[in-house]
Amino acid sequence: MKRKILFAAALIAAAAVAFSSCEKDTDHDDDRIYIEEGEGLADPVTASDEKVELPAAIVGRMPDYLQTALNVRFTNAGSEISDDLKVVVIAQDQVAANTEKLLGVYGAGGMVVVVNPDDVQLSDWCNENGVRYAGDGGLDNGKDHHLLYAFNKNANYYFLDDFVHDDDEGSCNIFLDTFVSWVNKYAAAAEESSASLWRGATRADYDIKKLFAPQTVNHTYQMCLNDKTLAHVVASKADKLTRSGTIDVAYSVYPLYSFQANGSSAGDYYIVEGTFTVHNDQMYNGSWTKKHGGVKSHLCGFYLKKFEVSNTLCATDGTVLPGVKFPSQGTPVPETTIGSTSYSSGFQWSIGGSISGGMLGKDPQVSGTLSGSIGWNNSETRTVSDLTINKNSPGGKVGYVFDVNNRPHTSSGKKYTSVPSIASSDFTIHQSWIWYVPSTADNDTKEFAMSVWVKPTYESYHWYSSAADFSTSSWDDAVPEGDRTFRVTLLKPNRIPKGVLELANTKTGREYMTDIRIWKESSSTSKAPDYTIPGSFRGKAATIELPTGRYRVQVKLGASADLLDPYHTPGTVEIRLAETTSVDAGFDFAIGSF
């Protein structure tokens, strides 16, 4: 949601005070351990040193706190947009005026980062210009709550939420750590072409990760526990604490489609790898002591008590999508884990038949429809301590509660104040699952969305003289209720049944082949062809992937580009699902045009 922007005079590089504050008690003795802001931690959290050195531009008026942080992070940024840039950071109100230049950067594989994006305006702009928009459709009662939205043509997306508390704007540089790493990873990456897929190949299995490029979604949630009372000695000021931090979620999604010809296994499959990192080090102030007259308050906070997350496949407007399942061997992992020091974050899965991958705009992410068996294997055992994993995945929902064990407590009249590392430092968990939607059919164009909900709960403790007065408090509003959910539109798989036309030419004396034109059986050959194959071919075949059906083909053959005659198929050529149909212009074509 958009919140009132306050001017931040300067970026606090050390950031020791960026995350914490305590009430100052003016009535204290010399022997107390007096805690100023940020103390209690031996090593305060600071921003990373990572920079973006790629050619970039920063365009438009930015909030002062963000401009300052961007100037620190982007070391090779100007103010003019050109096609050779790798990154453009632009204010929402400058997007429309720079459409042509932005499309040039986007088309060349560059990254576009919109500041304070307006969901309606940006969605309209994307739709008008053939750019895929993955935004959440204005969650939180139609209000936009992102500070940054970044995207490129390779289906890499990043969302940075606006700050929960205005005071955090001065610490913006720290909250850009994940964004900067993401930009360096995806803006500089070379566009990799997928391996060719040929029908009738002798390979028994295909590796999904090697053949299909995933859609990646990264989202940074903002957290803040503001002015929370940890303890309150009678007739004294309350002991309070304010801390802010972030949660990073990252997904790689592989959309697949099994054609109706495969029978009971037909439908959409979305293979999801998810990683959650709760930055508890940003929320943890350590332990400290405050003296109120003759009473000492021994304090500690905030440390993680539990983390809840759920993932749901839904319609693009957020409504429930019925019939979503998990295929055999594709159920969510990790499983419920109690008292274990390890968990499995992956699985092995395979599917046979005719399969296709995801779509980017009008173009498939992979050159062809597979016929055979494709496999997935991301099995990995990871270590974990002081954590209970509770899986709750009814229907197609992927839900988890992660409870931190061995937190500070009392037992048998003794107090135990040690905070588990998992509760006071970065806590990362990995998940995997497959959503199966059997209701989709060949040639469907519908898209779905993924809805993600998170809720961290933090805890603090205090005691005065002994275990008898030891007490804990907990808070579950670090992420405000209206900001806990975000929704991202997923790439749809290519549901168009296709095969390949392979066009060879062995005609002696007329080895040169060009001007290849293809008409659907239902189209008139007196009009423009439905498909063409550009270029010229000598000694090699021309190939094109086509929707299943019958076609008429015309080419020009000759000894050279200056000596050409038209040739055509006397009848039609049939393209079958996931098969290669080979024809030879030297034998299968007749001289003359249609």
C-alpha positions, 0 to 999 in steps of 0.5 A, a space after each residue: 500500500 502507498 504510505 505517506 513518504 517522509 523525507 530522510 535527511 541521509 542514508 545511515 550507512 552503519 545502520 546500527 540504529 536503523 532497526 532498534 530503539 528503546 525508551 531512555 530512562 533518566 532515573 538510573 544508577 551508575 551500576 546498571 547496563 545502560 542501553 542506548 539505541 542499537 546496543 544489545 547486539 555485538 554485531 549490528 546489521 548493516 547493508 551489504 557492499 554489493 553494487 550494480 555495475 551494469 550500464 543503467 539509468 535512473 529516470 524520474 523523481 524518486 523519493 529522497 530516501 530511495 534516490 540516496 540508496 540507488 546512488 550508493 548501489 548503482 555505480 554506472 547509472 545515467 539519466 538517459 535510456 538507450 537500448 544497450 542498457 541492462 537496467 532502467 529504474 523509472 518512476 511510474 509517472 515517466 513510464 508512458 512518456 518513455 514507452 519506445 525506449 523502455 521497449 527497446 531495453 526490454 526487447 534486448 533482454 534488459 531489466 525494467 524497474 518501476 518505482 511506486 508502481 500503480 497496478 492499473 496504470 502499469 497493467 494497462 501499459 503492459 497489455 498495450 505494448 505486448 509486455 507480460 504483467 505479473 502483478 497482483 492485481 491490486 491486493 489490499 482493497 485495491 491499494 498498491 503496496 509495492 515500492 518496486 516492481 522489476 521484470 524482463 522478457 525472460 519471465 524474471 520478476 521481483 517485488 519489493 513491498 513498501 515500508 511498514 513504518 515510515 521511519 524505516 525509509 532512512 534505512 532503505 539501503 539495507 532493505 535493497 540487499 536482496 534487490 541488488 543481488 537479484 538484479 545482478 543475477 538476472 539482468 546480466 545473465 545471457 539468454 540461453 536457448 533451450 535444447 532442440 527437441 526432435 520427435 522420434 529421438 532415441 533418448 528415453 528421458 528428458 531433464 525438465 530443468 535442462 529443457 525448460 526455462 522457469 518463471 522466477 518470482 522473488 518477493 521481499 516482505 517488510 516487517 516492523 514491530 513498532 514500540 512494543 512493550 517488553 516489560 513494565 515496572 510499576 511507577 516506571 516507564 515501560 521497556 519498549 523496542 522497535 525493530 524492522 526487517 524483511 522476509 524474502 520468498 523466491 520461486 522457480 515455476 516450471 509450467 507443463 502441459 500434457 495433451 488430451 491424447 495422453 488420456 487420464 494424465 492430461 492437464 496442466 502441471 506446475 512444478 514449484 521450487 520455493 525458498 523462504 528466508 526470514 531475516 531474524 538478525 534484523 529483528 533481533 536486538 539481543 539481550 540487555 538490562 535496564 534499571 528502574 530504581 532498585 529493580 532491574 529488567 533483564 530483556 531480550 527480543 525479538 526472536 522468531 517463535 514461529 513462521 506460517 506460510 501457505 501457497 495456493 493456485 487460484 484464478 488470476 482474480 484470486 478466486 478459488 480454483 477447484 479441482 487442483 491436485 498433487 500428482 503421485 510423487 509430486 506432493 509437497 515436501 518437506 513432510 511433517 518433521 518433529 524432533 529431526 535434524 534434517 528434512 528432504 526438500 525435493 523429490 523425483 517425478 516423471 511423466 510420459 506422453 506428449 508434453 509441452 512447456 511454458 509460453 512467453 507471450 506468443 513464443 514457446 520457451 522450448 522449440 518443440 513438443 516432447 514425445 516420450 518421458 520427461 523427468 524431474 529430480 531435485 531431491 536433497 537432504 538439508 540439515 535443520 535444528 530446533 525446528 518442528 515442521 508441520 505440513 497442512 496441505 488439504 486439497 491443492 493448498 500448500 500450507 506449513 507452520 514452522 515452530 521454533 523449539 528450545 526457546 527461552 523458558 523456565 523449567 523446574 524453577 530454573 530459567 533458560 535464556 539461550 535463544 536458538 540460532 535459527 530464531 535470531 539469525 537468517 532462517 531459510 527453508 526450502 519447499 517443492 511440490 507439483 500442482 496438477 490441473 486436470 480441467 485444462 484442454 488442448 488450445 485453452 488460453 486461460 492463465 492461473 495465479 499463485 497466491 502466497 500468504 505469510 505470517 511470522 510470530 516473534 517473541 521476547 522475554 523479561 525477568 527481574 530477579 529470578 525464574 519466578 518472575 520470568 515471562 514472555 510476550 509474543 506478537 504476530 503483526 510484524 507483517 500487517 494483515 493487509 500485506 501478508 498476501 501477494 499474488 503473481 500471474 503464472 506463465 501458462 504452458 503451451 497447450 496448442 498441439 504441434 508437430 514439426 515439418 522437416 523440409 529437405 531438398 535432394 533435387 539434382 541441379 536445383 539444390 538451392 531452396 528458398 521462399 518457403 510458404 505454408 498454407 493451412 488446408 482451409 486457407 486460400 493459396 491466393 492469399 498471404 501464407 499462414 506461415 513462412 520459413 525465412 532464409 535459404 537452404 542448400 544441403 540442409 533441411 528447413 524445419 518449422 513447428 506447426 499446429 497439428 493439421 493439414 497444410 499446403 507447401 510451396 518453395 522455390 528451387 534453383 541452381 542459385 538465387 538468380 535461377 529459381 522456379 516455384 514448386 508445390 505439394 500436389 496434395 496436403 502434408 499432415 502434421 501430427 502431435 509431437 511427430 516430425 513429418 519429413 517431405 523432400 522437395 526433390 521427390 514430393 513436389 510438383 513444378 509450378 505455383 498453386 
